[in-house]
């Protein structure tokens, strides 16, 4: 029997006019990223998402929903430090027999000091798990050595046995986002409803069928 997947891609991109030397295509950090002092379209912004990508797909052998996330954020002011505190909610069923798990957390802070790139990596011992309620726990970590001017990057993989629970994706938030992309591979014989909240249009909103 052929297996079919519906591939959906959404892309929201907000260009920086006159400031297009910033890298909003992946997690690499450039000198232009580090020397950015303010966002010209919103001078009040405390932080700025330079790049983020989500990719959800179904592992057909293990029946696990996998979501990979990558984020790169510029810290502009002291008030933006809260964006370096990451919280990831993990769901479990009432009986506790099935639960979401997280792996491959990688987080780094980049600073420019005396024109030299300094990197500070997250220590695994500084990743904590807290109980939120009977159905949710929270994975928490804080990026090290964050100051105004820092660029932080973090990525992780979420493993979920709940095939109905594709994660929400926020293309905009309380800080500006230059580039936000989400892709989902959905089993073609399953029916999901996707819902867009907001009035902004996507730059890319495509879907295709991929066999096997």
Backbone as JSON Lines, residues from 0, in Angstrom:
{"i":0,"aa":"X","n":[0.84,-1.19,0.0],"ca":[0.0,0.0,0.0],"c":[0.88,1.24,0.0]}
{"i":1,"aa":"X","n":[0.6,2.17,-0.87],"ca":[1.35,3.4,-0.92],"c":[1.05,4.27,0.31]}
{"i":2,"aa":"X","n":[2.07,4.88,0.82],"ca":[1.91,5.85,1.9],"c":[1.97,7.25,1.31]}
{"i":3,"aa":"X","n":[1.03,8.08,1.67],"ca":[1.0,9.43,1.15],"c":[1.11,10.43,2.3]}
{"i":4,"aa":"X","n":[1.86,11.49,2.06],"ca":[1.98,12.55,3.04],"c":[1.61,13.86,2.38]}
{"i":5,"aa":"X","n":[0.9,14.68,3.11],"ca":[0.57,16.03,2.65],"c":[1.6,16.97,3.25]}
{"i":6,"aa":"X","n":[2.41,17.57,2.39],"ca":[3.45,18.48,2.84],"c":[2.93,19.91,2.76]}
{"i":7,"aa":"X","n":[2.97,20.61,3.89],"ca":[2.48,21.98,3.94],"c":[3.61,22.88,4.41]}
{"i":8,"aa":"X","n":[3.81,23.98,3.73],"ca":[4.84,24.93,4.11],"c":[4.24,26.31,4.26]}
{"i":9,"aa":"X","n":[4.55,26.96,5.36],"ca":[4.12,28.33,5.6],"c":[5.37,29.16,5.85]}
{"i":10,"aa":"X","n":[5.41,30.35,5.3],"ca":[6.57,31.21,5.49],"c":[6.11,32.63,5.68]}
{"i":11,"aa":"X","n":[6.58,33.24,6.74],"ca":[6.31,34.65,7.0],"c":[7.65,35.36,7.03]}
{"i":12,"aa":"X","n":[7.81,36.38,6.2],"ca":[9.11,37.05,6.06],"c":[8.9,38.55,6.04]}
{"i":13,"aa":"X","n":[9.6,39.25,6.89],"ca":[9.52,40.69,6.95],"c":[10.91,41.25,6.68]}
{"i":14,"aa":"X","n":[11.09,41.89,5.53],"ca":[12.4,42.34,5.1],"c":[12.87,43.54,5.9]}
{"i":15,"aa":"X","n":[14.18,43.62,6.08],"ca":[14.8,44.79,6.68],"c":[15.32,45.66,5.56]}
{"i":16,"aa":"X","n":[14.6,46.69,5.2],"ca":[15.02,47.56,4.12],"c":[16.27,48.33,4.55]}
{"i":17,"aa":"X","n":[17.3,48.26,3.72],"ca":[18.54,48.95,4.03],"c":[19.39,48.24,5.06]}
{"i":18,"aa":"X","n":[18.91,47.1,5.6],"ca":[19.67,46.37,6.6],"c":[19.69,44.88,6.25]}
{"i":19,"aa":"X","n":[19.78,44.58,4.96],"ca":[19.62,43.21,4.53],"c":[20.9,42.39,4.64]}
{"i":20,"aa":"X","n":[21.92,42.9,5.37],"ca":[23.13,42.12,5.57],"c":[22.98,41.14,6.73]}
{"i":21,"aa":"X","n":[21.86,41.24,7.48],"ca":[21.64,40.32,8.57],"c":[21.29,38.94,8.02]}
{"i":22,"aa":"X","n":[21.7,37.93,8.76],"ca":[21.47,36.56,8.31],"c":[20.15,36.06,8.88]}
{"i":23,"aa":"X","n":[19.13,35.98,8.03],"ca":[17.83,35.47,8.46],"c":[17.49,34.21,7.68]}
{"i":24,"aa":"X","n":[18.52,33.41,7.39],"ca":[18.3,32.18,6.62],"c":[18.64,30.92,7.39]}
{"i":25,"aa":"X","n":[19.38,31.02,8.49],"ca":[19.71,29.85,9.29],"c":[20.24,30.32,10.64]}
{"i":26,"aa":"X","n":[20.82,29.4,11.42],"ca":[21.27,29.74,12.77],"c":[22.67,30.34,12.83]}
{"i":27,"aa":"X","n":[23.35,30.44,11.71],"ca":[24.68,31.05,11.74],"c":[24.58,32.5,12.18]}
{"i":28,"aa":"X","n":[25.53,32.93,13.0],"ca":[25.54,34.3,13.52],"c":[26.65,35.08,12.83]}
{"i":29,"aa":"X","n":[26.29,36.22,12.24],"ca":[27.24,37.05,11.52],"c":[27.6,38.27,12.36]}
{"i":30,"aa":"X","n":[28.64,38.97,11.93],"ca":[29.04,40.21,12.62],"c":[27.94,41.25,12.52]}
{"i":31,"aa":"X","n":[27.23,41.28,11.41],"ca":[26.12,42.22,11.26],"c":[25.01,41.93,12.26]}
{"i":32,"aa":"X","n":[24.77,40.65,12.54],"ca":[23.79,40.29,13.57],"c":[24.2,40.87,14.92]}
{"i":33,"aa":"X","n":[25.48,40.8,15.22],"ca":[25.98,41.2,16.53],"c":[26.08,42.72,16.68]}
{"i":34,"aa":"X","n":[26.33,43.45,15.61],"ca":[26.48,44.9,15.7],"c":[25.16,45.64,15.56]}
{"i":35,"aa":"X","n":[24.08,44.93,15.31],"ca":[22.76,45.55,15.26],"c":[22.4,46.13,16.63]}
{"i":36,"aa":"X","n":[22.02,47.4,16.65],"ca":[21.68,48.07,17.91],"c":[20.2,48.35,18.06]}
{"i":37,"aa":"X","n":[19.49,48.5,16.96],"ca":[18.07,48.82,17.02],"c":[17.4,48.32,15.76]}
{"i":38,"aa":"X","n":[16.12,48.11,15.83],"ca":[15.33,47.69,14.67],"c":[14.62,48.91,14.12]}
{"i":39,"aa":"X","n":[14.94,49.3,12.9],"ca":[14.5,50.58,12.38],"c":[12.98,50.68,12.24]}
{"i":40,"aa":"X","n":[12.29,49.54,12.09],"ca":[10.83,49.59,11.96],"c":[10.12,49.66,13.31]}
{"i":41,"aa":"X","n":[10.86,49.39,14.4],"ca":[10.27,49.48,15.73],"c":[11.4,49.75,16.71]}
{"i":42,"aa":"X","n":[11.67,51.01,16.95],"ca":[12.8,51.39,17.81],"c":[12.56,51.03,19.27]}
{"i":43,"aa":"X","n":[11.32,50.69,19.62],"ca":[11.01,50.32,21.0],"c":[11.22,48.84,21.27]}
{"i":44,"aa":"X","n":[11.51,48.06,20.23],"ca":[11.65,46.61,20.4],"c":[12.8,46.27,21.34]}
{"i":45,"aa":"X","n":[12.53,45.39,22.31],"ca":[13.55,44.95,23.26],"c":[14.38,43.79,22.72]}
{"i":46,"aa":"X","n":[13.81,43.06,21.78],"ca":[14.48,41.92,21.17],"c":[13.88,41.71,19.79]}
{"i":47,"aa":"X","n":[14.53,40.87,19.01],"ca":[14.13,40.7,17.61],"c":[14.44,39.28,17.19]}
{"i":48,"aa":"X","n":[13.45,38.58,16.64],"ca":[13.69,37.25,16.1],"c":[14.28,37.4,14.7]}
{"i":49,"aa":"X","n":[15.52,36.98,14.54],"ca":[16.18,37.05,13.24],"c":[15.78,35.89,12.34]}
{"i":50,"aa":"X","n":[15.57,34.74,12.97],"ca":[15.26,33.53,12.18],"c":[14.63,32.49,13.09]}
{"i":51,"aa":"X","n":[13.62,31.79,12.59],"ca":[13.09,30.63,13.29],"c":[12.45,29.69,12.28]}
{"i":52,"aa":"X","n":[12.56,28.41,12.58],"ca":[12.01,27.39,11.68],"c":[11.45,26.23,12.51]}
{"i":53,"aa":"X","n":[10.29,25.75,12.1],"ca":[9.72,24.55,12.69],"c":[9.44,23.53,11.61]}
{"i":54,"aa":"X","n":[9.63,22.26,11.95],"ca":[9.38,21.18,10.99],"c":[8.76,20.01,11.72]}
{"i":55,"aa":"X","n":[7.5,19.7,11.42],"ca":[6.8,18.59,12.06],"c":[6.57,17.48,11.05]}
{"i":56,"aa":"X","n":[6.84,16.25,11.46],"ca":[6.64,15.13,10.55],"c":[6.34,13.87,11.35]}
{"i":57,"aa":"X","n":[5.75,12.91,10.69],"ca":[5.29,11.68,11.3],"c":[6.3,10.57,11.04]}
{"i":58,"aa":"X","n":[6.79,9.96,12.11],"ca":[7.69,8.81,11.97],"c":[6.83,7.57,11.81]}
{"i":59,"aa":"X","n":[6.74,7.08,10.58],"ca":[5.74,6.06,10.26],"c":[6.02,4.7,10.9]}
{"i":60,"aa":"X","n":[7.27,4.46,11.31],"ca":[7.58,3.17,11.93],"c":[7.27,3.19,13.42]}
{"i":61,"aa":"X","n":[7.56,4.29,14.1],"ca":[7.36,4.38,15.54],"c":[6.05,5.07,15.91]}
{"i":62,"aa":"X","n":[5.33,5.59,14.91],"ca":[4.09,6.31,15.15],"c":[4.29,7.45,16.15]}
{"i":63,"aa":"X","n":[5.31,8.23,15.9],"ca":[5.66,9.37,16.75],"c":[5.63,10.63,15.91]}
{"i":64,"aa":"X","n":[5.06,11.68,16.47],"ca":[5.06,12.99,15.84],"c":[6.31,13.74,16.28]}
{"i":65,"aa":"X","n":[7.16,14.08,15.35],"ca":[8.43,14.74,15.65],"c":[8.35,16.19,15.2]}
{"i":66,"aa":"X","n":[8.73,17.1,16.08],"ca":[8.8,18.51,15.73],"c":[10.19,19.03,16.05]}
{"i":67,"aa":"X","n":[10.87,19.54,15.03],"ca":[12.2,20.12,15.2],"c":[12.07,21.64,15.14]}
{"i":68,"aa":"X","n":[12.65,22.33,16.11],"ca":[12.57,23.79,16.14],"c":[13.96,24.4,16.21]}
{"i":69,"aa":"X","n":[14.12,25.54,15.51],"ca":[15.36,26.31,15.53],"c":[15.0,27.78,15.69]}
{"i":70,"aa":"X","n":[15.74,28.48,16.56],"ca":[15.44,29.88,16.84],"c":[16.74,30.68,16.95]}
{"i":71,"aa":"X","n":[16.72,31.9,16.42],"ca":[17.83,32.84,16.57],"c":[17.25,34.19,16.91]}
{"i":72,"aa":"X","n":[17.66,34.75,18.07],"ca":[17.05,35.96,18.61],"c":[18.14,36.97,18.96]}
{"i":73,"aa":"X","n":[17.91,38.22,18.58],"ca":[18.8,39.32,18.94],"c":[18.26,40.01,20.19]}
{"i":74,"aa":"X","n":[19.1,40.17,21.2],"ca":[18.72,40.89,22.41],"c":[19.17,42.34,22.25]}
{"i":75,"aa":"X","n":[18.23,43.26,22.26],"ca":[18.53,44.67,22.02],"c":[18.65,45.48,23.3]}
{"i":76,"aa":"X","n":[17.86,45.15,24.32],"ca":[17.84,45.93,25.56],"c":[17.75,44.98,26.75]}
{"i":77,"aa":"X","n":[18.01,45.54,27.94],"ca":[17.89,44.73,29.16],"c":[16.52,44.1,29.29]}
{"i":78,"aa":"X","n":[15.49,44.84,28.87],"ca":[14.13,44.33,28.98],"c":[13.89,43.11,28.1]}
{"i":79,"aa":"X","n":[14.78,42.87,27.16],"ca":[14.65,41.71,26.28],"c":[15.27,40.44,26.84]}
{"i":80,"aa":"X","n":[15.86,40.52,28.05],"ca":[16.52,39.34,28.62],"c":[15.56,38.18,28.82]}
{"i":81,"aa":"X","n":[14.27,38.48,29.01],"ca":[13.3,37.41,29.23],"c":[13.21,36.48,28.04]}
{"i":82,"aa":"X","n":[13.62,36.93,26.85],"ca":[13.59,36.08,25.67],"c":[14.7,35.03,25.7]}
{"i":83,"aa":"X","n":[15.61,35.17,26.64],"ca":[16.67,34.17,26.81],"c":[16.28,33.11,27.83]}
{"i":84,"aa":"X","n":[15.07,33.23,28.4],"ca":[14.54,32.22,29.31],"c":[13.54,31.37,28.52]}
{"i":85,"aa":"X","n":[13.87,30.16,28.27],"ca":[13.09,29.29,27.38],"c":[12.27,28.31,28.21]}
{"i":86,"aa":"X","n":[10.99,28.21,27.89],"ca":[10.09,27.26,28.53],"c":[9.39,26.43,27.46]}
{"i":87,"aa":"X","n":[9.44,25.12,27.59],"ca":[8.83,24.22,26.63],"c":[7.88,23.3,27.38]}
{"i":88,"aa":"X","n":[6.62,23.33,27.01],"ca":[5.6,22.55,27.71],"c":[5.48,21.16,27.07]}
{"i":89,"aa":"X","n":[5.46,20.14,27.93],"ca":[5.35,18.75,27.48],"c":[4.08,18.16,28.05]}
{"i":90,"aa":"X","n":[3.31,17.5,27.2],"ca":[2.0,16.95,27.59],"c":[2.12,15.46,27.89]}
{"i":91,"aa":"X","n":[1.3,15.01,28.86],"ca":[1.14,13.57,29.11],"c":[-0.34,13.3,29.35]}
{"i":92,"aa":"X","n":[-0.76,12.07,29.07],"ca":[-2.17,11.73,29.26],"c":[-2.5,11.54,30.74]}
{"i":93,"aa":"X","n":[-3.76,11.39,31.03],"ca":[-4.19,11.34,32.43],"c":[-3.6,10.16,33.19]}
{"i":94,"aa":"X","n":[-3.41,9.05,32.49],"ca":[-2.86,7.87,33.16],"c":[-1.34,7.92,33.28]}
{"i":95,"aa":"X","n":[-0.72,8.81,32.51],"ca":[0.74,8.92,32.55],"c":[1.45,7.88,31.73]}
{"i":96,"aa":"X","n":[0.71,7.08,30.96],"ca":[1.32,6.01,30.17],"c":[1.95,6.53,28.88]}
{"i":97,"aa":"X","n":[1.5,7.69,28.41],"ca":[2.05,8.29,27.2],"c":[2.4,9.74,27.5]}
{"i":98,"aa":"X","n":[3.55,10.17,27.04],"ca":[3.97,11.53,27.31],"c":[4.93,12.02,26.23]}
{"i":99,"aa":"X","n":[4.99,13.32,26.09],"ca":[5.93,13.93,25.16],"c":[7.31,14.01,25.8]}
{"i":100,"aa":"X","n":[8.33,13.94,24.95],"ca":[9.7,14.02,25.42],"c":[10.48,14.99,24.53]}
{"i":101,"aa":"X","n":[11.58,15.47,25.07],"ca":[12.41,16.41,24.32],"c":[13.85,15.89,24.31]}
{"i":102,"aa":"X","n":[14.54,16.15,23.21],"ca":[15.94,15.73,23.12],"c":[16.7,16.75,22.26]}
{"i":103,"aa":"X","n":[18.02,16.59,22.28],"ca":[18.92,17.38,21.42],"c":[18.77,18.88,21.65]}
{"i":104,"aa":"X","n":[18.69,19.29,22.92],"ca":[18.67,20.73,23.2],"c":[20.07,21.29,23.03]}
{"i":105,"aa":"X","n":[20.2,22.27,22.15],"ca":[21.48,22.96,21.93],"c":[21.21,24.46,22.0]}
{"i":106,"aa":"X","n":[21.94,25.17,22.85],"ca":[21.72,26.61,23.01],"c":[23.05,27.31,23.2]}
{"i":107,"aa":"X","n":[23.21,28.46,22.52],"ca":[24.48,29.19,22.54],"c":[24.2,30.68,22.56]}
{"i":108,"aa":"X","n":[24.98,31.42,23.33],"ca":[24.95,32.88,23.31],"c":[26.2,33.39,22.61]}
{"i":109,"aa":"X","n":[26.01,34.37,21.72],"ca":[27.1,34.98,20.97],"c":[27.23,36.45,21.37]}
{"i":110,"aa":"X","n":[28.46,36.87,21.68],"ca":[28.74,38.26,21.99],"c":[29.96,38.73,21.21]}
{"i":111,"aa":"X","n":[30.0,40.03,20.94],"ca":[31.15,40.64,20.28],"c":[31.87,41.48,21.32]}
{"i":112,"aa":"X","n":[33.06,41.04,21.71],"ca":[33.85,41.73,22.73],"c":[35.22,42.05,22.16]}
{"i":113,"aa":"X","n":[35.55,43.36,22.15],"ca":[36.82,43.82,21.57],"c":[36.99,43.3,20.15]}
{"i":114,"aa":"X","n":[35.85,43.34,19.41],"ca":[35.81,42.91,18.02],"c":[36.1,41.41,17.85]}
{"i":115,"aa":"X","n":[35.95,40.67,18.93],"ca":[36.18,39.22,18.91],"c":[34.88,38.51,19.25]}
{"i":116,"aa":"X","n":[34.57,37.45,18.51],"ca":[33.36,36.67,18.75],"c":[33.56,35.75,19.94]}
{"i":117,"aa":"X","n":[32.71,35.89,20.94],"ca":[32.76,35.07,22.14],"c":[31.48,34.24,22.2]}
{"i":118,"aa":"X","n":[31.62,32.92,22.37],"ca":[30.46,32.04,22.45],"c":[30.37,31.43,23.85]}
{"i":119,"aa":"X","n":[29.14,31.32,24.34],"ca":[28.87,30.7,25.64],"c":[27.79,29.65,25.44]}
{"i":120,"aa":"X","n":[28.12,28.4,25.67],"ca":[27.2,27.3,25.42],"c":[26.43,26.92,26.68]}
{"i":121,"aa":"X","n":[25.2,26.52,26.51],"ca":[24.37,26.07,27.62],"c":[24.9,24.75,28.16]}
{"i":122,"aa":"X","n":[25.1,24.71,29.48],"ca":[25.49,23.48,30.15],"c":[24.26,22.61,30.37]}
{"i":123,"aa":"X","n":[24.37,21.33,30.06],"ca":[23.23,20.42,30.2],"c":[22.71,20.38,31.64]}
{"i":124,"aa":"X","n":[23.6,20.65,32.61],"ca":[23.17,20.65,34.01],"c":[22.23,21.8,34.33]}
{"i":125,"aa":"X","n":[22.15,22.78,33.43],"ca":[21.29,23.95,33.65],"c":[19.97,23.84,32.9]}
{"i":126,"aa":"X","n":[19.59,22.63,32.54],"ca":[18.28,22.35,31.95],"c":[17.43,21.68,33.03]}
{"i":127,"aa":"X","n":[16.28,22.27,33.34],"ca":[15.48,21.8,34.46],"c":[14.08,21.39,33.98]}
{"i":128,"aa":"X","n":[13.48,20.47,34.74],"ca":[12.11,20.02,34.48],"c":[11.26,20.34,35.7]}
{"i":129,"aa":"X","n":[10.13,20.99,35.48],"ca":[9.21,21.33,36.55],"c":[7.82,20.81,36.22]}
{"i":130,"aa":"X","n":[7.08,20.42,37.24],"ca":[5.69,20.03,37.05],"c":[4.83,21.29,36.94]}
{"i":131,"aa":"X","n":[3.99,21.35,35.91],"ca":[3.08,22.48,35.75],"c":[1.7,22.14,36.3]}
{"i":132,"aa":"X","n":[1.16,21.01,35.87],"ca":[-0.1,20.48,36.43],"c":[-0.13,18.98,36.16]}
{"i":133,"aa":"X","n":[-1.29,18.36,36.3],"ca":[-1.36,16.9,36.15],"c":[-1.05,16.44,34.74]}
{"i":134,"aa":"X","n":[-1.22,17.31,33.76],"ca":[-1.02,16.91,32.36],"c":[0.2,17.54,31.69]}
{"i":135,"aa":"X","n":[0.82,18.52,32.34],"ca":[1.94,19.21,31.7],"c":[3.13,19.34,32.64]}
{"i":136,"aa":"X","n":[4.3,19.18,32.06],"ca":[5.55,19.55,32.72],"c":[6.24,20.61,31.84]}
{"i":137,"aa":"X","n":[7.2,21.29,32.43],"ca":[7.89,22.37,31.7],"c":[9.39,22.09,31.71]}
{"i":138,"aa":"X","n":[9.98,22.13,30.54],"ca":[11.43,22.13,30.41],"c":[11.88,23.59,30.41]}
{"i":139,"aa":"X","n":[12.82,23.94,31.29],"ca":[13.28,25.32,31.4],"c":[14.8,25.4,31.28]}
{"i":140,"aa":"X","n":[15.26,26.41,30.58],"ca":[16.68,26.73,30.59],"c":[16.86,28.2,30.24]}
{"i":141,"aa":"X","n":[17.96,28.77,30.69],"ca":[18.28,30.17,30.44],"c":[19.62,30.26,29.72]}
{"i":142,"aa":"X","n":[19.66,30.99,28.64],"ca":[20.9,31.15,27.9],"c":[21.93,31.87,28.76]}
{"i":143,"aa":"X","n":[23.2,31.46,28.74],"ca":[24.21,32.08,29.6],"c":[24.79,33.36,29.0]}
{"i":144,"aa":"X","n":[25.3,34.22,29.88],"ca":[26.09,35.39,29.49],"c":[25.34,36.31,28.52]}
{"i":145,"aa":"X","n":[24.07,36.55,28.79],"ca":[23.26,37.39,27.91],"c":[23.37,38.84,28.34]}
{"i":146,"aa":"X","n":[23.52,39.74,27.38],"ca":[23.62,41.18,27.61],"c":[23.05,41.89,26.39]}
{"i":147,"aa":"X","n":[22.77,43.19,26.49],"ca":[22.32,43.91,25.29],"c":[23.36,43.76,24.18]}
{"i":148,"aa":"X","n":[22.89,43.37,23.01],"ca":[23.78,43.12,21.88],"c":[24.0,41.65,21.6]}
{"i":149,"aa":"X","n":[23.67,40.79,22.56],"ca":[23.86,39.35,22.36],"c":[22.92,38.81,21.28]}
{"i":150,"aa":"X","n":[23.36,37.75,20.64],"ca":[22.51,36.94,19.78],"c":[22.46,35.55,20.4]}
{"i":151,"aa":"X","n":[21.26,35.04,20.59],"ca":[21.11,33.69,21.15],"c":[20.53,32.77,20.09]}
{"i":152,"aa":"X","n":[20.98,31.53,20.12],"ca":[20.41,30.5,19.24],"c":[20.08,29.29,20.1]}
{"i":153,"aa":"X","n":[18.98,28.64,19.77],"ca":[18.65,27.4,20.45],"c":[17.81,26.52,19.53]}
{"i":154,"aa":"X","n":[17.96,25.23,19.72],"ca":[17.22,24.26,18.91],"c":[16.95,23.03,19.75]}
{"i":155,"aa":"X","n":[15.92,22.29,19.37],"ca":[15.57,21.06,20.08],"c":[14.62,20.23,19.23]}
{"i":156,"aa":"X","n":[14.42,18.99,19.64],"ca":[13.5,18.09,18.97],"c":[12.48,17.59,19.98]}
{"i":157,"aa":"X","n":[11.2,17.73,19.62],"ca":[10.1,17.29,20.48],"c":[9.51,16.01,19.91]}
{"i":158,"aa":"X","n":[9.41,14.98,20.75],"ca":[8.85,13.69,20.35],"c":[7.5,13.51,21.04]}
{"i":159,"aa":"X","n":[6.45,13.3,20.24],"ca":[5.11,13.19,20.81],"c":[4.4,11.95,20.29]}
{"i":160,"aa":"X","n":[3.79,11.15,21.19],"ca":[2.98,10.02,20.75],"c":[1.55,10.42,20.38]}
{"i":161,"aa":"X","n":[1.25,11.7,20.54],"ca":[-0.12,12.18,20.31],"c":[-0.23,12.76,18.9]}
{"i":162,"aa":"X","n":[-0.68,11.94,17.97],"ca":[-0.69,12.34,16.56],"c":[-1.66,13.48,16.28]}
{"i":163,"aa":"X","n":[-2.6,13.7,17.17],"ca":[-3.59,14.76,16.98],"c":[-3.05,16.12,17.43]}
{"i":164,"aa":"X","n":[-1.86,16.12,18.07],"ca":[-1.4,17.32,18.77],"c":[-0.27,18.02,18.03]}
{"i":165,"aa":"X","n":[-0.51,18.4,16.77],"ca":[0.45,19.26,16.08],"c":[0.51,20.59,16.82]}
{"i":166,"aa":"X","n":[1.71,21.11,17.01],"ca":[1.89,22.31,17.82],"c":[1.44,23.56,17.08]}
{"i":167,"aa":"X","n":[0.97,24.54,17.87],"ca":[0.73,25.86,17.3],"c":[2.06,26.49,16.91]}
{"i":168,"aa":"X","n":[2.0,27.37,15.93],"ca":[3.2,28.11,15.52],"c":[2.86,29.6,15.46]}
{"i":169,"aa":"X","n":[3.61,30.42,16.18],"ca":[3.36,31.85,16.22],"c":[4.29,32.57,15.25]}
{"i":170,"aa":"X","n":[3.71,33.08,14.17],"ca":[4.51,33.8,13.18],"c":[4.83,35.22,13.62]}
{"i":171,"aa":"X","n":[4.06,35.76,14.54],"ca":[4.38,37.05,15.14],"c":[4.07,36.96,16.63]}
{"i":172,"aa":"X","n":[4.74,37.82,17.4],"ca":[4.56,37.79,18.85],"c":[4.71,39.2,19.39]}
{"i":173,"aa":"X","n":[5.1,39.32,20.66],"ca":[5.24,40.65,21.26],"c":[6.55,41.33,20.85]}
{"i":174,"aa":"X","n":[7.41,40.63,20.12],"ca":[8.6,41.24,19.51],"c":[8.56,40.96,18.02]}
{"i":175,"aa":"X","n":[9.2,41.82,17.21],"ca":[9.18,41.6,15.75],"c":[9.91,40.32,15.37]}
{"i":176,"aa":"X","n":[9.46,39.73,14.27],"ca":[10.1,38.55,13.7],"c":[10.42,38.84,12.24]}
{"i":177,"aa":"X","n":[11.69,38.67,11.87],"ca":[12.09,38.92,10.49],"c":[11.77,37.73,9.58]}
{"i":178,"aa":"X","n":[11.97,36.54,10.1],"ca":[11.78,35.34,9.27],"c":[11.21,34.23,10.14]}
{"i":179,"aa":"X","n":[10.07,33.69,9.74],"ca":[9.44,32.61,10.49],"c":[8.88,31.6,9.5]}
{"i":180,"aa":"X","n":[9.25,30.34,9.67],"ca":[8.86,29.3,8.72],"c":[8.4,28.07,9.48]}
{"i":181,"aa":"X","n":[7.3,27.48,9.02],"ca":[6.81,26.23,9.6],"c":[6.43,25.27,8.49]}
{"i":182,"aa":"X","n":[6.9,24.03,8.61],"ca":[6.57,22.97,7.64],"c":[5.95,21.8,8.4]}
{"i":183,"aa":"X","n":[4.97,21.17,7.79],"ca":[4.33,20.02,8.41],"c":[4.12,18.93,7.37]}
{"i":184,"aa":"X","n":[4.47,17.7,7.73],"ca":[4.18,16.53,6.9],"c":[3.09,15.74,7.61]}
{"i":185,"aa":"X","n":[1.94,15.65,6.97],"ca":[0.75,15.05,7.58],"c":[0.36,13.8,6.81]}
{"i":186,"aa":"X","n":[0.12,12.67,7.5],"ca":[-0.35,11.47,6.79],"c":[-1.55,11.8,5.91]}
{"i":187,"aa":"X","n":[-1.46,11.44,4.64],"ca":[-2.46,11.88,3.66],"c":[-3.85,11.3,3.86]}
{"i":188,"aa":"X","n":[-3.95,10.2,4.59],"ca":[-5.27,9.61,4.83],"c":[-5.85,10.02,6.18]}
{"i":189,"aa":"X","n":[-5.22,10.99,6.82],"ca":[-5.73,11.56,8.06],"c":[-6.3,12.94,7.76]}
{"i":190,"aa":"X","n":[-7.28,13.36,8.54],"ca":[-7.91,14.65,8.32],"c":[-7.59,15.59,9.47]}
{"i":191,"aa":"X","n":[-6.94,16.7,9.14],"ca":[-6.65,17.73,10.14],"c":[-7.27,19.05,9.67]}
{"i":192,"aa":"X","n":[-7.58,19.89,10.63],"ca":[-8.05,21.23,10.31],"c":[-6.95,22.22,10.68]}
{"i":193,"aa":"X","n":[-6.53,23.03,9.73],"ca":[-5.53,24.06,10.04],"c":[-6.24,25.42,10.08]}
{"i":194,"aa":"X","n":[-5.83,26.22,11.05],"ca":[-6.52,27.48,11.3],"c":[-5.5,28.59,11.43]}
{"i":195,"aa":"X","n":[-5.67,29.64,10.68],"ca":[-4.82,30.81,10.75],"c":[-5.55,31.91,11.5]}
{"i":196,"aa":"X","n":[-4.91,32.41,12.56],"ca":[-5.48,33.51,13.33],"c":[-4.68,34.78,13.01]}
{"i":197,"aa":"X","n":[-5.33,35.8,12.54],"ca":[-4.66,37.04,12.15],"c":[-4.95,37.4,10.71]}
{"i":198,"aa":"X","n":[-4.54,38.58,10.32],"ca":[-4.87,39.09,8.99],"c":[-3.68,39.12,8.04]}
{"i":199,"aa":"X","n":[-2.46,38.91,8.55],"ca":[-1.29,38.97,7.69],"c":[-1.27,37.79,6.72]}
{"i":200,"aa":"X","n":[-0.82,38.04,5.5],"ca":[-0.72,37.0,4.49],"c":[0.65,36.35,4.53]}
{"i":201,"aa":"X","n":[0.68,35.06,4.19],"ca":[1.95,34.35,4.09],"c":[2.65,34.69,2.79]}
{"i":202,"aa":"X","n":[3.99,34.74,2.83],"ca":[4.76,34.84,1.6],"c":[4.68,33.52,0.83]}
{"i":203,"aa":"X","n":[4.73,32.41,1.57],"ca":[4.58,31.09,0.97],"c":[3.51,30.33,1.74]}
{"i":204,"aa":"X","n":[2.58,29.71,1.03],"ca":[1.55,28.87,1.64],"c":[1.24,27.76,0.66]}
{"i":205,"aa":"X","n":[2.08,26.72,0.67],"ca":[2.02,25.67,-0.33],"c":[1.73,24.31,0.31]}
{"i":206,"aa":"X","n":[1.15,23.43,-0.48],"ca":[0.98,22.04,-0.06],"c":[1.14,21.14,-1.29]}
{"i":207,"aa":"X","n":[1.63,19.92,-1.05],"ca":[1.8,18.96,-2.14],"c":[1.69,17.56,-1.58]}
{"i":208,"aa":"X","n":[1.39,16.59,-2.44],"ca":[1.31,15.2,-2.05],"c":[2.62,14.5,-2.4]}
{"i":209,"aa":"X","n":[3.18,13.8,-1.42],"ca":[4.39,13.05,-1.64],"c":[4.12,11.59,-1.31]}
{"i":210,"aa":"X","n":[4.35,10.68,-2.26],"ca":[4.09,9.27,-2.06],"c":[5.34,8.56,-1.5]}
{"i":211,"aa":"X","n":[5.04,7.49,-0.73],"ca":[6.1,6.65,-0.17],"c":[7.12,7.45,0.63]}
